[in-house]
Amino acid sequence: MKIRSNYVSNSSSSSFILVYDPLFFGDLKTFFEKESFGCETQVYNDQDKFIVDDAPEYKEKIKKAQEEGKQVLYLGLDNEFYSIITLLKMINESNGGNKFEILYRR
């Protein structure tokens, strides 16, 4: 029998860079920090702690989104809770389609 003495990752999470309108969605960063979305869900405070494959492309998109008044969320989400992203996409699409965007998913 194996006994785990600390946390062991089995890579059951996906990484996202989400851009959203805080006037419409509120504070999604705090929402993901305070709610329970599995043991592998993590909110990153800035993009320096969040590595992406093609950083220059994303940095430009992020800069443009921030200039438009949007918030950026760097999120590692437990795969069991991907439906919350689907819900955010559905809400966005039914309200004009310009309030939420997934810039990156891995």
Backbone torsions as a table, in degrees:
resi	resn	phi	psi	omega
1	MET	NA	136.5	178.0
2	LYS	-98.9	138.7	177.2
3	ILE	-120.1	126.8	177.2
4	ARG	-85.2	129.4	178.6
5	SER	-100.6	-10.2	176.1
6	ASN	-153.9	-176.5	-177.0
7	TYR	-68.4	135.2	177.3
8	VAL	-124.4	124.7	-179.3
9	SER	-86.9	138.2	173.0
10	ASN	-117.9	23.2	176.9
11	SER	53.9	46.1	178.5
12	SER	-99.9	35.6	177.4
13	SER	-131.7	159.8	175.3
14	SER	-118.3	150.0	178.7
15	SER	-102.8	139.9	-178.4
16	PHE	-135.8	148.0	160.1
17	ILE	-115.9	115.0	-178.5
18	LEU	-111.0	139.2	175.9
19	VAL	-119.2	131.7	-176.5
20	TYR	-148.8	159.7	177.4
21	ASP	-87.6	111.7	-177.8
22	PRO	-69.5	-20.7	176.9
23	LEU	-71.3	-23.7	179.2
24	PHE	-96.4	-48.2	-174.6
25	PHE	-93.9	-12.3	-176.2
26	GLY	79.6	-153.6	-176.4
27	ASP	-95.6	85.8	-178.9
28	LEU	-66.7	-30.3	178.9
29	LYS	-59.8	-50.3	178.9
30	THR	-64.6	-37.9	178.0
31	PHE	-57.3	-49.7	-179.5
32	PHE	-69.9	-29.9	178.1
33	GLU	-70.4	-37.7	-172.3
34	LYS	-91.1	-27.7	-179.3
35	GLU	-86.5	160.7	-179.6
36	SER	-96.9	111.6	178.4
37	PHE	-123.8	48.3	177.0
38	GLY	87.6	163.2	-175.0
39	CYS	-74.8	-15.6	-178.7
40	GLU	-100.9	3.9	178.7
41	THR	-79.6	131.9	-179.4
42	GLN	-145.5	135.9	174.6
43	VAL	-101.3	127.8	178.9
44	TYR	-96.8	143.1	-176.4
45	ASN	-77.7	-27.5	179.3
46	ASP	-156.2	168.8	-174.9
47	GLN	-71.7	-16.7	178.0
48	ASP	-64.5	-27.5	179.0
49	LYS	-92.4	-1.1	-175.1
50	PHE	-120.8	106.3	-174.1
51	ILE	-91.8	131.0	174.5
52	VAL	-122.1	161.2	-175.4
53	ASP	-67.7	-38.7	-176.0
54	ASP	-124.2	69.4	-172.8
55	ALA	-54.5	-43.9	-177.7
56	PRO	-58.9	-40.9	179.7
57	GLU	-62.0	-43.0	-178.3
58	TYR	-72.5	-36.2	179.5
59	LYS	-60.9	-39.4	179.3
60	GLU	-67.1	-43.2	178.4
61	LYS	-64.5	-39.9	179.2
62	ILE	-64.5	-44.6	179.7
63	LYS	-60.1	-44.8	179.7
64	LYS	-62.4	-44.3	-179.8
65	ALA	-61.9	-42.6	179.8
66	GLN	-65.4	-36.4	176.8
67	GLU	-63.7	-27.8	178.5
68	GLU	-84.9	3.4	178.2
69	GLY	86.6	12.0	-179.8
70	LYS	-90.0	157.1	177.6
71	GLN	-97.9	153.1	177.9
72	VAL	-116.3	132.9	179.0
73	LEU	-121.5	122.1	176.1
74	TYR	-99.7	114.9	-167.7
75	LEU	-134.8	132.7	166.1
76	GLY	-106.2	116.7	-173.2
77	LEU	-116.7	128.0	175.3
78	ASP	-54.4	129.4	-174.4
79	ASN	-58.2	-25.5	178.5
80	GLU	-63.5	-18.2	-175.0
81	PHE	-112.7	20.3	178.6
82	TYR	-60.7	-24.0	-179.1
83	SER	-59.2	-25.5	177.9
84	ILE	-66.0	-34.7	176.3
85	ILE	-67.9	-41.7	177.4
86	THR	-60.3	-41.6	177.8
87	LEU	-62.5	-44.9	178.8
88	LEU	-61.3	-40.6	177.5
89	LYS	-63.2	-42.4	179.7
90	MET	-64.9	-42.5	177.8
91	ILE	-61.8	-43.6	178.8
92	ASN	-60.3	-48.8	-177.3
93	GLU	-62.9	-33.3	-179.8
94	SER	-82.5	-0.2	179.8
95	ASN	-127.7	38.7	174.0
96	GLY	99.6	-16.1	174.5
97	GLY	74.8	15.0	-177.7
98	ASN	-123.7	21.0	-175.7
99	LYS	-112.7	-5.8	-176.0
100	PHE	-153.8	135.8	178.2
101	GLU	-147.9	140.1	172.3
102	ILE	-94.4	109.4	178.4
103	LEU	-80.1	-29.5	-174.3
104	TYR	-151.6	138.8	172.5
105	ARG	-145.3	130.9	175.8
106	ARG	-140.1	NA	NA
